[in-house]
């Protein structure tokens, strides 16, 4: 069905959008902190996406897209960088409200160090695979900055949200790669999959969410600082 990818996008964002008006979380009040970061991150990843599509890192099955394009990408692929981050930031916000427990900062540091080491190994052994090298390279830079330079305090909350976000990730990405709507060129990745999902997709998601949640926290904190200064 040519509307498959579009329907997946709509379903991804439908429940987070509706539940944004929950009387406890009031996620809709945080929307103003989401858009600037989502726009910045979206443009960055769209640039990456356009280049990867041109290089044949992945392609899109014409049977499952509407045929409407933007910058050489299916319109649905552009929507993906809005619907998925919105849904995942919603998960992050809900966990922050309903679950007060968080991972110990020492354990957070260990997790970050392990992912950094994994990223370094990915770069060493798969430097000639475009998707693998760029994904691990970006993730390495982001985690080094957030964990050891900025020393952000929300990383422990992020890791919890990331684990929860893997549930809808496996559902959505599983469908996209099983049909397949998105077709990966295995010569540009490790060639290893979890079910039908390339291993790199897990770390691509992590990098995407780190940037989006990082901007979300930045704009939210800046607003509070401005309010106190007023």
Secondary structure, DSSP 8 states (H G I E B T S, - for coil): -TTHHHHHHHHHHHHHHHHTT-TTT-GGGGHHHHHHHHHHHHHHHHHHHHHHHHTTSEEE-GGGS-S-EETTEEHHHHHHHHHHHHHHHHHHHHHHHH------HHHHHHHHHHHHHHHHHHHHHSTT-HHHHHHHHHHHHHHIIIIIIS--S-HHHHHHHHHHHHHHHHHHHHHHHHHTSEEE-GGGS---EETTEEHHHHHHHHHHHHHHHHHHHHHHHHHHHHHHH-
